[in-house]
Amino acid sequence: TLVIQCKRWSKDKTIHEKHIFQLYGSIAVLSIENPGVRYKGVFITTATLSDTAKKCAEYCNISVVENCPMEDYPLIKCNASKTGEKIYHLPFDQQYDKVVISKNNQSFYAWTTKEAETNGFRRAYRWRPNKP
């Protein structure tokens, strides 16, 4: 079973060994939890790895694909809740990482906020801990 980690970073960035170790750690946990399954790590990035990261990947038996071109994709999460509430989340919004787009008829990824709003979604409210 392949375990793939992707990093879509600027081409002028450098990937360091800690990211290789994160993937290796995930493979270790999976191997412990599923002793009958063989796992292989693949690290794919739009950037390049440092020399140390490359050596660590080789040592950990992780395949690496550097400078991988990736197409643009929609980033705005349009989430329709079970109650029918339609909210969109931008990548820098507080709850963005927690929102999972379910496979229902109304949730989807949008290219623009206009597309989201045209489909009846509103922007997620900003969370304020001391809101009056």
N, C-alpha and C positions, 0 to 999 in steps of 0.2 A: 504494500500500500504506500503510495506516494504522499508525503506531507510537504506541501508547497507553501513557502512564504514569499510574498511579493513586496517589494519596496519601490514605490513610484516617487523617486526623488529627483531633484534637479541634477542635470548631468555634471555640474561642477561640484557636487557633494561626493563624499567618500564614505563608504560603508565600513564600519569597524567590526572587530571580532565579537563584540557583545551581541550583535544581531545574529551572528552565526550560532553563538551559544544559546540564544533564546530558542532558535529552531531545534538545536540539538537537545535542549531540555524538554521541549514538547515531545520529541521523538522518544526520549527516555521514559517520560510519564506514560505515553501511549503503550510502549513496550511492556512496562510493568503492569499496567491495567489489562492488557490483552496479550498474555504470554505466547499465544499460538500464532500471532500475526507478525509478519516481518515488515518493518517500516524503512523507508528510504527518504532522506531529506533532499529537497531541491530548493535552492534559493535563487529567485529571479529578481533582477533590479534594472531600473533605467540608468543607474549610476555605475560606478566602479567600486571594487573592494580594495581596501588597503592590502599591502603585501602580507601583513600579519593575518588579516581576515582570510585571505586566500589559503595561507598555510593551515590555519585552523579548520577551514572547510575541508581541506584535503585530509587532515588528520581525523576529523569526525566523519569522514566518508559522506560529505554533503556535496552534491553536484551544484555548480554555480553557473548561472547565465547572467552575464553583465551587459550593460548598454542595450538592454532589450527594448525595442521600440514598442510603445503602447499607445493605442488609439485613445482619443478622448471618449468620455462616457458621461452620462448624466449623473449629477451628484446630489440633486435636491430630492430628499425623501418625502414623498407624499403618502401619508399614512392615514387610512380610514379606519377608525376604531370600531369595535364591536357595537358601540352605541350609535355609530354613524357620523361621529365628529370627524371632520377632515382637516388635518393640520399638516403643513409642510415644515421641514427642518433643513436649514442650511448647514454645510459642513462645520462651521465654527459655532453653531448653536450648542447650548449646554447639554441637551439630551440627544444630540445627533448620533453618537456612538451606541446609545442604548436602544434606539429605534430600529426595529426589525420590520422590513417590508414583507407583509404576509402575502400569500398568493390568493388574495380575494379579488373580486372584480374591480375594486376602486383604488387600491393602493398601487403605486408605481414610482419610478424614478423620473423626474422631470429635468429638462435641460435649462429652463429659465423659471424665474418666479412668476412671470406672466403666464406661462403654460400651467403652472400649479394653480394660480388664482382663477384662470379661465375654466379650470376643471372643478372649481368650488372649494379649493383648499385655502386656509388662512395660515398666516405665519404663526409659529409657535411663540407663546408669550415668553418674555424674559423672566427668569426666576430671580426674585429679590427676597432675601431672607427676612428683612425687616419691613416688608411691605405694609403700609398703613391700612 
